């Protein structure tokens, strides 16, 4: 490839116009390539499928050329070609002037957001000067209300060659002042428009690449099927390529899928970067020539190279009215579409109008994961207005804030916007987000106001727990989280708790959470019962009562007894041993001293001697042995125990 072609690769020139107005002949004259490749096309003399060529413009480089069919029955094919173009070559025959498909193609190009181009007024060898002038005026009038108003009109004849140099000069000027219309950012997206098999290579797909580049060896995903493949090789304009750049017409040899696995309209992208959707919120322009329709209408939607039956539902408007632009929700029938915000689409109906065929309108995708909300909700319209503005950071903030308590994960935001995860996080960490968006652990984001509400909910739940359970030192974390709404993820709950801890509004102690001013207290009745428990434990020594019998003797429930036992343990008055046994601290301290005295003269303690030293039944002897192991007084070594080296200093009564 020539150096200048390599540098300028990325712009796509597409034709449009009525059938038999000379599009293919003109491209052949400009490029030397016959874009009619199918036998039927050559036999009938019309373009049925998309044709492709390369146009080298001296001083600029190479344009990829897409030649679209002009027949009214092939508008779907025309849209699939026009969706990826940056620069329009509108072809109008001077001897026939503006025709029905000219009007529909111009309407479609305007809806797709195409702003720059050149008009080739062809077949000037068949028209007199007066007819050429009249055709020029009609074309100017047609383009006047569109984005293409003021587009240069160049008379030309592909047969005689007259005007070809002027046309090339006009294309060069347009190309040098035209930026890419389709996205050059985000994941690579190759909208498939042709699929075939090559002997010795396997499945080959072609399309116009938007987004990022593709390279041989890339692992790719095909949507909407979700099948995975590997790019075995790439070609651009028939030449092997080490990289397909965005904006290029390219062919990709896919390894791992069969021709039968692929369909026109599929999208090839990097794995994990897109998720097909069957619902999207859009900005929709209803053509002035389209009939008024109720607020829900069945349509055919064309986006990229894909087409689907769908339903459109008006948002904030009672109906779709001619010439109006409003928000709408698009519901796709059948398989979803691999969409991203900013994608352009066309909707067509099932009846024709004289000036735009079956095309009803078109617009821009705003949201590929819309919230479940009534279409009449003013908040939905306000959010879509923010998304319509197109600021990526504002769009991310909007998506996070509307998620409420649930917040949003970085990965999900990346899938919905086409940004890579690092880009999502960078935008959400911008100063503009500081007052409204908070970052939670695990790449999760939540609105600051929602976090504050969670904090108040947590505080209220802990305070309520203290009121109900005054003797307990704190509320279990699991119980606290159970008081939050079901849609609150762990990351958001952890963030709210961490903010409360940092502000010293809450104190955490392992798995318990309490308010700073809380101290475990007992009422008069519980104080009396606790005193009886302590007396029983002291009298029992190393043979305390069984908890169930104990509760019955005290006239309380087993659960309430356990709460009081735990309270006394926290106070250091009781020590709990394995087997649900509770001992007075003094009894355990005395036993520890006896065992430690034993080790002053002996190096080990066998089980029988240990039992005799303890002097209790097996019911408590074995649990007490395990307790002293836990207290680091002893350590089991085979069939005996040896001194551990000192009791744990954080154990009540260990001093």
Residue pairs with C-beta under 8 A, 6 or more apart in sequence:
1 9
1 62
1 236
1 239
2 56
2 61
2 62
4 59
4 60
4 61
4 62
5 56
5 61
5 62
6 61
7 61
8 60
8 61
8 62
8 175
9 61
9 62
9 64
9 236
9 245
9 247
9 248
10 180
10 184
10 245
10 246
10 247
10 248
11 63
11 64
11 86
11 87
11 175
11 178
11 180
11 247
12 63
12 64
12 65
12 66
12 84
12 85
12 86
12 87
12 208
12 247
12 249
13 55
13 63
13 64
13 65
13 66
13 85
13 86
13 87
13 88
13 89
13 171
13 175
14 65
14 66
14 67
14 68
14 81
14 82
14 84
14 85
14 87
14 88
14 89
15 23
15 26
15 27
15 65
15 66
15 67
15 68
15 88
15 89
15 90
15 91
16 23
16 68
16 70
16 78
16 82
16 88
16 89
16 90
16 91
16 105
16 106
16 108
16 109
17 23
17 70
17 90
17 91
17 92
17 101
17 102
17 105
18 70
18 92
18 93
18 96
18 99
18 100
18 101
18 102
18 105
19 46
19 69
19 70
19 71
19 72
19 101
20 45
20 46
20 70
20 93
21 70
21 91
21 92
21 93
21 96
21 99
21 102
21 122
21 123
22 91
22 93
22 122
22 123
22 158
23 47
23 67
23 68
23 70
23 89
23 91
24 34
24 35
24 36
24 47
24 51
24 67
25 122
25 158
25 159
26 89
26 91
26 120
26 122
26 156
26 158
27 33
27 35
27 51
27 53
27 55
27 65
27 67
28 34
28 35
28 158
29 158
29 161
29 164
30 55
30 65
30 164
30 167
30 168
31 53
31 54
31 55
31 65
33 52
33 53
33 54
33 65
35 47
35 51
35 52
35 53
35 65
35 67
36 42
36 47
36 51
37 49
37 51
38 48
38 49
40 48
41 47
41 48
41 49
46 69
46 70
46 71
47 67
47 68
47 69
47 70
48 69
48 71
48 74
48 77
49 69
49 77
49 194
50 66
50 67
50 68
50 69
50 77
50 80
50 81
50 193
50 194
51 66
51 67
52 64
52 65
52 66
52 67
52 206
52 237
52 249
53 65
53 67
54 62
54 63
54 64
54 65
54 237
55 62
55 63
55 65
55 171
56 62
56 63
57 63
57 168
57 171
57 172
57 175
58 172
59 172
60 172
60 175
60 176
62 237
63 87
63 171
63 175
64 208
64 237
64 247
64 248
64 249
66 81
66 82
66 84
66 85
66 208
66 249
67 81
68 77
68 78
68 81
68 82
69 77
69 78
70 78
70 101
70 105
71 101
72 100
72 101
72 104
72 357
75 101
75 104
75 108
75 348
75 357
75 358
75 359
76 300
76 302
76 307
78 105
78 108
79 108
79 112
79 302
79 346
80 191
80 193
80 264
80 265
80 302
80 304
80 305
80 306
80 307
81 193
82 88
82 105
82 108
82 109
82 112
82 114
83 112
83 182
83 191
83 208
83 302
83 303
83 304
83 305
83 344
84 182
84 191
84 207
84 208
84 210
84 304
85 114
85 181
85 208
86 114
86 116
86 178
86 179
86 180
86 181
86 182
86 247
87 114
87 116
87 117
87 118
87 171
87 174
87 175
87 178
88 109
88 114
88 116
88 117
88 118
88 148
88 151
89 117
89 118
89 120
89 171
90 102
90 105
90 106
90 109
90 117
90 118
90 119
90 120
90 139
90 148
90 151
91 119
91 120
91 122
92 98
92 102
92 119
92 120
92 121
92 122
92 135
92 139
93 121
93 122
93 123
93 126
93 135
94 121
94 122
94 123
94 124
94 126
94 127
94 131
94 132
94 135
94 155
95 123
95 126
95 127
95 131
95 135
96 123
96 135
97 131
97 134
97 135
97 138
97 139
98 135
98 138
98 139
98 142
100 354
100 355
100 357
101 357
102 142
103 142
103 355
103 356
104 355
104 356
104 357
104 359
106 142
106 143
106 146
106 148
107 146
107 287
107 289
107 355
107 356
107 359
108 346
108 359
108 362
109 117
109 146
109 148
110 146
110 147
110 148
111 285
111 287
111 344
111 346
111 359
111 361
111 362
111 363
112 344
112 346
112 362
113 147
113 181
113 344
113 364
114 147
114 148
114 181
115 147
115 148
115 181
116 148
116 151
116 174
116 177
116 178
117 148
117 151
117 174
118 151
118 152
118 154
118 167
118 170
118 171
118 174
119 139
119 143
119 151
119 152
119 153
119 154
120 154
120 156
120 167
121 132
121 135
121 136
121 139
121 153
121 154
121 155
121 156
122 156
122 157
122 158
123 157
123 158
123 159
124 132
124 155
124 156
124 157
124 162
124 163
125 157
125 159
125 160
125 162
127 135
132 155
136 153
136 155
139 153
140 153
143 149
143 150
143 151
152 170
152 173
152 174
154 163
154 166
154 167
154 170
155 162
155 163
155 166
156 162
156 163
156 164
156 166
156 167
157 163
158 164
180 246
180 247
182 208
182 210
182 246
182 247
183 189
183 210
183 211
183 246
183 340
183 342
183 418
184 210
184 211
184 246
184 247
185 211
185 212
185 418
186 211
186 212
186 273
186 340
186 417
186 418
186 419
187 211
187 212
187 269
187 270
187 273
187 274
187 418
188 209
188 210
188 211
188 212
188 213
188 214
188 246
188 268
188 269
188 270
189 209
189 210
189 211
189 267
189 268
189 269
189 274
189 304
189 338
189 340
190 205
190 207
190 208
190 209
190 214
190 250
190 252
190 267
190 268
190 269
191 207
191 208
191 210
191 265
191 266
191 267
191 304
191 305
191 306
192 205
192 206
192 207
192 262
192 263
192 264
192 265
192 266
192 267
192 268
192 305
193 206
193 207
193 208
193 264
193 305
194 205
194 206
194 207
194 264
195 203
195 204
195 205
195 259
195 262
195 263
195 264
196 203
196 204
196 259
197 203
197 204
197 259
198 204
198 253
201 232
201 233
201 253
202 232
202 253
202 254
202 255
202 258
203 229
203 253
203 254
203 255
203 257
203 258
203 259
203 261
203 262
204 251
204 252
204 253
204 254
205 251
205 252
205 254
205 262
205 266
205 268
206 249
206 250
206 251
206 252
207 249
207 250
207 268
207 305
208 247
208 248
208 249
208 250
209 244
209 245
209 246
209 247
209 248
209 249
209 250
210 246
210 247
211 246
211 269
211 418
212 246
212 270
213 243
213 244
213 245
213 246
214 220
214 231
214 234
214 243
214 244
214 250
214 252
214 268
215 231
215 234
215 242
215 243
215 244
216 231
216 232
216 233
216 234
216 242
217 230
217 231
218 230
218 231
218 270
219 228
219 229
219 230
219 270
219 271
220 228
220 229
220 230
220 231
220 254
220 268
220 269
220 270
220 271
221 227
221 228
221 229
221 268
221 269
221 270
221 271
221 272
221 273
221 274
222 228
222 229
222 254
222 257
222 261
222 262
222 266
222 267
222 268
223 266
223 267
223 269
223 274
223 276
223 336
223 338
224 266
224 267
224 276
224 335
224 336
224 337
224 338
225 261
225 266
225 335
227 256
227 257
227 261
228 256
228 271
229 254
229 255
229 256
229 257
229 268
230 254
230 255
230 256
231 252
231 253
231 254
231 255
232 253
232 254
232 255
233 240
233 252
233 253
234 240
234 241
234 242
234 243
234 244
234 250
234 251
234 252
234 253
235 241
235 250
235 251
235 253
236 244
236 248
236 249
236 250
236 251
237 249
241 248
241 250
244 250
244 252
252 268
254 262
254 268
264 305
264 306
265 304
265 305
265 306
265 307
266 305
266 306
267 274
267 304
267 306
267 338
269 338
273 414
273 415
273 418
274 338
274 340
274 415
274 418
275 338
275 415
275 416
276 335
276 336
276 337
276 338
276 339
277 332
277 336
277 337
277 339
277 368
277 369
278 331
278 332
278 333
278 335
278 336
278 337
279 329
279 330
279 331
279 332
279 369
279 370
280 329
280 330
280 332
280 337
280 339
280 365
280 366
280 367
280 368
280 370
281 315
281 327
281 328
281 329
281 330
281 366
281 367
281 370
281 380
281 384
281 387
282 327
282 328
282 329
282 330
282 345
282 363
282 364
282 365
282 366
283 325
283 326
283 327
283 328
283 363
283 364
283 366
283 384
283 388
284 312
284 320
284 325
284 326
284 327
284 328
284 347
284 361
284 362
284 363
285 324
285 325
285 361
285 362
285 363
286 293
286 320
286 321
286 322
286 323
286 324
286 325
286 326
286 360
286 361
287 322
287 323
287 356
287 359
287 360
287 361
288 322
288 323
289 322
289 353
289 354
289 355
289 356
290 320
290 322
290 349
290 353
290 356
290 359
290 360
290 361
291 322
291 349
291 351
291 353
292 319
292 320
292 321
292 322
293 319
293 320
293 360
294 319
294 320
295 313
295 314
295 317
295 318
295 319
295 320
296 311
296 312
296 313
296 314
297 311
297 312
297 320
297 349
298 309
298 310
298 311
298 350
299 309
299 310
299 311
299 312
299 347
299 348
299 349
299 360
300 307
300 308
300 309
300 310
300 347
300 348
300 349
300 350
300 358
301 307
301 308
301 309
301 310
301 330
301 332
301 337
301 345
301 346
301 347
302 345
302 346
302 347
302 348
303 337
303 339
303 343
303 344
303 345
303 346
303 365
304 343
306 337
308 332
308 333
308 334
308 335
308 337
309 332
309 333
309 334
310 330
310 331
310 332
310 333
310 347
311 330
311 331
311 333
312 320
312 328
312 329
312 330
312 331
312 347
313 328
313 329
313 331
313 375
314 320
314 326
314 327
314 328
314 375
315 326
315 327
315 328
315 329
315 375
315 380
315 381
315 384
316 326
316 327
316 375
316 376
316 378
316 380
316 381
317 324
317 326
317 327
320 326
320 328
320 360
320 361
325 363
327 366
327 380
327 381
327 384
328 363
329 370
329 375
330 345
339 365
339 368
340 365
340 368
340 416
340 417
340 418
341 364
341 365
341 366
341 367
341 368
341 387
341 395
341 416
341 417
341 418
342 364
342 365
342 390
343 364
343 365
344 362
344 363
344 364
344 365
345 362
345 363
345 364
345 365
346 359
346 361
346 362
347 359
347 360
347 361
347 362
348 357
348 358
348 359
348 360
349 358
349 359
349 360
350 358
351 358
352 358
364 388
366 384
366 387
366 388
367 384
367 387
367 416
368 416
369 412
369 416
371 380
371 383
371 402
371 403
373 379
373 380
374 380
379 402
383 398
383 402
386 394
386 395
386 398
387 395
387 398
392 417
392 419
392 427
393 427
393 428
393 430
393 432
393 433
394 432
395 417
396 413
396 417
396 419
396 424
396 427
396 428
396 433
397 428
397 432
397 433
397 436
397 437
399 408
399 413
399 416
399 417
400 407
400 408
400 413
400 428
400 437
400 445
400 446
400 447
401 436
401 437
401 447
401 449
401 450
403 446
403 447
404 447
404 450
404 487
405 446
405 450
405 453
405 454
405 484
405 485
405 487
405 488
405 492
406 446
406 487
406 488
406 489
406 492
407 440
407 444
407 445
407 446
407 447
407 450
407 489
407 491
407 492
408 444
408 445
408 446
409 442
409 443
409 444
409 445
410 421
410 424
410 425
410 443
410 444
410 445
411 421
411 443
413 419
413 424
413 445
414 420
414 421
414 423
414 424
417 424
419 427
421 443
425 439
425 443
427 433
428 437
428 439
428 445
429 439
435 448
436 447
436 448
436 449
437 445
437 446
437 447
437 448
438 445
438 446
438 447
438 448
438 451
438 495
439 445
439 495
440 446
440 491
440 492
440 494
440 495
441 491
441 494
441 495
442 490
442 491
444 489
444 491
444 492
444 495
446 491
446 492
446 495
450 492
451 492
451 495
451 496
451 499
454 484
454 488
454 492
454 493
454 495
454 496
455 496
455 499
455 500
455 505
457 483
457 484
458 480
458 483
458 484
458 493
458 496
458 497
458 500
458 506
459 500
459 505
459 506
459 515
461 475
461 480
461 483
461 484
462 474
462 475
462 480
462 506
462 513
462 514
462 515
463 515
465 472
465 475
465 479
465 480
466 472
466 475
466 514
466 515
466 518
469 475
469 563
470 520
470 521
470 522
470 523
471 520
471 521
471 522
471 526
471 563
471 564
471 567
472 520
472 563
472 566
472 567
473 509
473 512
473 514
473 518
473 520
473 570
474 507
474 509
474 512
474 513
474 514
474 518
475 512
475 513
475 514
476 511
476 512
476 513
477 497
477 508
477 511
477 512
477 513
478 511
480 497
480 513
481 488
481 490
481 493
484 493
497 506
497 508
497 513
500 506
501 507
501 508
504 516
505 515
505 516
506 513
506 514
506 515
506 516
507 513
507 514
507 515
507 516
520 567
520 570
522 530
522 564
522 567
526 564
529 554
529 556
529 564
530 564
530 567
530 568
532 554
533 550
533 554
533 561
533 564
533 565
533 568
533 574
534 568
534 573
534 574
534 584
536 544
536 545
536 550
536 553
537 544
537 573
537 574
537 582
537 583
537 584
537 587
538 584
538 586
538 587
540 583
540 584
540 587
541 583
541 584
541 587
542 583
542 587
542 591
542 614
542 615
542 616
542 620
542 624
543 616
543 617
543 619
543 620
544 550
544 581
544 582
544 583
544 584
544 620
545 553
547 558
547 561
547 562
547 565
547 580
547 582
548 558
550 561
551 557
551 558
551 560
551 561
554 561
556 564
565 574
565 576
565 582
568 574
568 582
569 575
569 576
569 582
569 652
571 652
572 585
572 652
572 653
573 584
573 585
573 652
574 582
574 583
574 584
574 585
575 582
575 583
575 584
575 585
575 588
575 627
575 651
575 652
575 653
576 582
576 583
577 583
577 620
577 623
577 624
577 626
577 627
578 623
578 626
578 627
578 630
579 619
579 620
579 622
579 623
581 620
581 623
583 624
585 652
585 653
586 653
588 627
588 631
588 653
589 653
589 654
591 614
591 624
591 628
592 628
592 631
592 633
592 647
592 654
594 613
595 605
595 610
595 613
595 628
595 633
595 634
596 633
596 643
598 605
598 609
598 613
599 605
599 642
599 643
603 642
603 643
604 637
604 640
604 641
604 642
605 613
605 634
605 640
605 641
605 642
606 639
606 640
607 625
607 639
607 640
610 621
610 625
610 641
611 618
611 621
614 620
614 621
614 624
614 625
616 624
625 634
625 641
628 634
629 635
629 636
629 641
629 644
630 648
631 647
631 648
631 651
631 654
632 644
632 645
632 646
632 647
632 648
633 643
633 644
633 646
633 647
634 641
634 642
634 643
634 644
635 641
635 642
635 643
635 644
647 654
648 654
649 655
